[in-house]
């Protein structure tokens, strides 16, 4: 076998090995990135959970959960105050309160906007969603309500208190 052909074959074998190693490294980077995302979200959960625990130990945190009421689209605070919600605010809180760990990733949020004149529904664009969320937080701040909903940068929204959903206000009276 001529020497040039042997060198060419060796070169192609090395090139294949390098390509394989690059692919393995790409997969490792993707896995590590995913793990870091989970860890950063977990760190936020741990920090807020420890903050909650210390508040409870100091007696400053209420025992009752936040309650979302289907009838009338109400949010009932742990102290018993009720806040009337818009349809979009209600959709947002229902998704968060329905999630197992009270955390929802931004890409999983589904807030629908109904166009009355056309009778159709479309997903709320992200810019409009951010505006709606900002106005909702401002509404609660104006009523001097400390709402434990936090943005986890690049991940989603985390609710850091107990929460439940009920169909009507009457159900709330039976539970208390």
HELIX and SHEET records of a PDB file:
HELIX    1   1 UNK A    3  UNK A   58  1                                  56    
HELIX    2   2 UNK A   87  UNK A   98  1                                  12    
HELIX    3   3 UNK A  106  UNK A  108  5                                   3    
HELIX    4   4 UNK A  126  UNK A  142  1                                  17    
HELIX    5   5 UNK A  169  UNK A  175  1                                   7    
SHEET    1   A 4 UNK A  82  UNK A  84  0                                        
SHEET    2   A 4 UNK A  74  UNK A  76 -1                                        
SHEET    3   A 4 UNK A  66  UNK A  69 -1                                        
SHEET    4   A 4 UNK A 163  UNK A 166  1                                        
SHEET    1   B 3 UNK A 103  UNK A 105  0                                        
SHEET    2   B 3 UNK A 156  UNK A 159 -1                                        
SHEET    3   B 3 UNK A 149  UNK A 152 -1                                        
SHEET    1   C 2 UNK A 112  UNK A 115  0                                        
SHEET    2   C 2 UNK A 120  UNK A 123 -1                                        
END                                                                             
